[in-house]
Amino acid sequence: MFGEITMQKRLNKIQYAEFQLAKKLKKVCEIEGLNCFMLGGAMLGAIRHEGFIPWDDDMDFGLKREEYERLYNVLSTGKYDLKVMSYKENNSHYYPLKIVDPEFQIVSENSRDKEKNYVWIDIFPIDGTPNNYLSRKFHEFNLLKDRALLKLSQLNTIVAVNNPSRTTLEKIIITLGGIINTEKLLDEKKRMDVLDKHLNKYKTSDSKYLVNFMGAYKFKEMFTAQIYSNYIKYKFEDTEFLGIKDYDFYLKQLYGDYMTPPRKEDRDKHKVSLKK
């Protein structure tokens, strides 16, 4: 009890709410026999801080596509006390599943409409790719095209147009998309369905390389199937979550010198805050 109170004081409200969601998700996956493991900032936080990155409030998890679909099917029945947001439920503009806490509404400062949302954790599908090199490159091109068209259909809703880490090309495309008003030209649901079809094209069990394409780093999150298939438990705050066993290889590919914290000006790109 004392440890819980101490942790609650140390974490900000968004972090604490996300952590409670993550523990509920962990319990569901254990009951259902699903391997749900930390990705990205959650994995980095577990290794470098044994919990949240102090200036971040991001918790990302992943499952191989087949288990990801099983989790979605279970959660969408309402069997467990977890609110799910998915484009398939027509209650989300995001492709990956989100588990949300309706008690805490947040506002994104990066979106043009200062989008209102709830505290959430992201759950990403880990997808298969072609084993042939040239076929894989063609598949990558198609996915990048699908993702770009989807983002152009969402410029005024969820696209983080003010994200400082965007490349010059991305900034030009976003500017032109705003001028042309691509949201009226492109149907978001159709773009989601096309992307979903292409992501589901290759089974993870048949693929030498797997990818979290909908993650922040796109194909930088492509690894051999072995990396995305071996997990161990890591301490995270007062509990343990599954994470990638070869964390060093994984984190180096994503972040380089991952044990060195970034400069202050490069921290907190999400720009979200609790609604007052």
Solvent accessible surface area in square Angstrom, and as a share of the most:
residue,aa,sasa,rsa
1,M,185,0.83
2,F,168,0.70
3,G,48,0.46
4,E,51,0.23
5,I,73,0.37
6,T,61,0.35
7,M,5,0.02
8,Q,92,0.41
9,K,166,0.70
10,R,145,0.53
11,L,14,0.07
12,N,73,0.38
13,K,135,0.57
14,I,14,0.07
15,Q,7,0.03
16,Y,42,0.16
17,A,4,0.03
18,E,10,0.05
19,F,0,0.00
20,Q,50,0.22
21,L,10,0.05
22,A,1,0.01
23,K,55,0.23
24,K,94,0.40
25,L,1,0.00
26,K,54,0.23
27,K,132,0.56
28,V,6,0.04
29,C,4,0.02
30,E,104,0.47
31,I,105,0.54
32,E,38,0.17
33,G,55,0.53
34,L,11,0.05
35,N,61,0.31
36,C,13,0.08
37,F,0,0.00
38,M,0,0.00
39,L,2,0.01
40,G,10,0.09
41,G,14,0.14
42,A,1,0.01
43,M,0,0.00
44,L,11,0.05
45,G,1,0.01
46,A,5,0.04
47,I,36,0.18
48,R,36,0.13
49,H,60,0.27
50,E,92,0.41
51,G,1,0.01
52,F,11,0.05
53,I,13,0.06
54,P,83,0.52
55,W,66,0.23
56,D,21,0.11
57,D,21,0.11
58,D,33,0.17
59,M,2,0.01
60,D,19,0.10
61,F,4,0.02
62,G,0,0.00
63,L,0,0.00
64,K,45,0.19
65,R,13,0.05
66,E,77,0.34
67,E,30,0.13
68,Y,11,0.04
69,E,43,0.19
70,R,115,0.42
71,L,0,0.00
72,Y,26,0.10
73,N,85,0.43
74,V,30,0.17
75,L,6,0.03
76,S,50,0.32
77,T,101,0.59
78,G,55,0.53
79,K,132,0.56
80,Y,39,0.15
81,D,123,0.64
82,L,17,0.08
83,K,89,0.38
84,V,16,0.09
85,M,26,0.12
86,S,3,0.02
87,Y,12,0.05
88,K,83,0.35
89,E,72,0.32
90,N,128,0.66
91,N,58,0.30
92,S,17,0.11
93,H,74,0.33
94,Y,47,0.18
95,Y,10,0.04
96,P,12,0.08
97,L,3,0.01
98,K,4,0.02
99,I,0,0.00
100,V,2,0.01
101,D,31,0.16
102,P,73,0.46
103,E,139,0.62
104,F,53,0.22
105,Q,53,0.23
106,I,4,0.02
107,V,25,0.14
108,S,17,0.11
109,E,76,0.34
110,N,8,0.04
111,S,2,0.01
112,R,98,0.36
113,D,81,0.42
114,K,88,0.37
115,E,23,0.10
116,K,120,0.51
117,N,15,0.08
118,Y,65,0.25
119,V,0,0.00
120,W,42,0.15
121,I,1,0.00
122,D,18,0.09
123,I,0,0.00
124,F,17,0.07
125,P,1,0.01
126,I,0,0.00
127,D,2,0.01
128,G,1,0.01
129,T,1,0.01
130,P,9,0.05
131,N,69,0.35
132,N,89,0.45
133,Y,131,0.50
134,L,136,0.68
135,S,49,0.32
136,R,26,0.09
137,K,89,0.38
138,F,134,0.56
139,H,10,0.04
140,E,21,0.09
141,F,126,0.52
142,N,30,0.15
143,L,0,0.00
144,L,74,0.37
145,K,84,0.36
146,D,0,0.00
147,R,29,0.10
148,A,47,0.36
149,L,49,0.24
150,L,3,0.02
151,K,62,0.26
152,L,31,0.15
153,S,8,0.05
154,Q,1,0.00
155,L,5,0.02
156,N,66,0.34
157,T,33,0.19
158,I,14,0.07
159,V,5,0.03
160,A,25,0.20
161,V,24,0.14
162,N,85,0.43
163,N,33,0.17
164,P,83,0.52
165,S,66,0.43
166,R,54,0.20
167,T,79,0.46
168,T,100,0.58
169,L,118,0.59
170,E,50,0.22
171,K,98,0.41
172,I,88,0.45
173,I,69,0.35
174,I,18,0.09
175,T,76,0.44
176,L,93,0.47
177,G,2,0.02
178,G,35,0.34
179,I,130,0.66
180,I,104,0.53
181,N,54,0.28
182,T,13,0.07
183,E,47,0.21
184,K,170,0.72
185,L,126,0.62
186,L,42,0.21
187,D,83,0.43
188,E,44,0.20
189,K,94,0.40
190,K,123,0.52
191,R,33,0.12
192,M,2,0.01
193,D,63,0.32
194,V,40,0.23
195,L,0,0.00
196,D,23,0.12
197,K,149,0.63
198,H,42,0.19
199,L,1,0.01
200,N,62,0.32
201,K,130,0.55
202,Y,66,0.25
203,K,132,0.56
204,T,10,0.06
205,S,98,0.63
206,D,97,0.50
207,S,9,0.06
208,K,130,0.55
209,Y,76,0.29
210,L,0,0.00
211,V,0,0.00
212,N,3,0.01
213,F,1,0.00
214,M,19,0.08
215,G,3,0.02
216,A,79,0.61
217,Y,87,0.33
218,K,58,0.25
219,F,40,0.17
220,K,95,0.40
221,E,5,0.02
222,M,27,0.12
223,F,4,0.02
224,T,59,0.34
225,A,26,0.20
226,Q,129,0.57
227,I,18,0.09
228,Y,0,0.00
229,S,43,0.28
230,N,62,0.32
231,Y,44,0.17
232,I,74,0.38
233,K,122,0.52
234,Y,25,0.10
235,K,103,0.44
236,F,1,0.00
237,E,15,0.07
238,D,83,0.43
239,T,24,0.14
240,E,79,0.36
241,F,5,0.02
242,L,45,0.22
243,G,0,0.00
244,I,0,0.00
245,K,118,0.50
246,D,66,0.34
247,Y,74,0.28
248,D,54,0.28
249,F,106,0.44
250,Y,0,0.00
251,L,0,0.00
252,K,114,0.48
253,Q,60,0.27
254,L,4,0.02
255,Y,66,0.25
256,G,38,0.36
257,D,101,0.52
258,Y,20,0.07
259,M,102,0.45
260,T,80,0.46
261,P,62,0.39
262,P,51,0.32
263,R,156,0.57
264,K,161,0.68
265,E,122,0.55
266,D,50,0.26
267,R,64,0.23
268,D,61,0.32
269,K,69,0.29
270,H,74,0.33
271,K,87,0.37
272,V,29,0.17
273,S,53,0.34
274,L,52,0.26
275,K,99,0.42
276,K,234,0.99
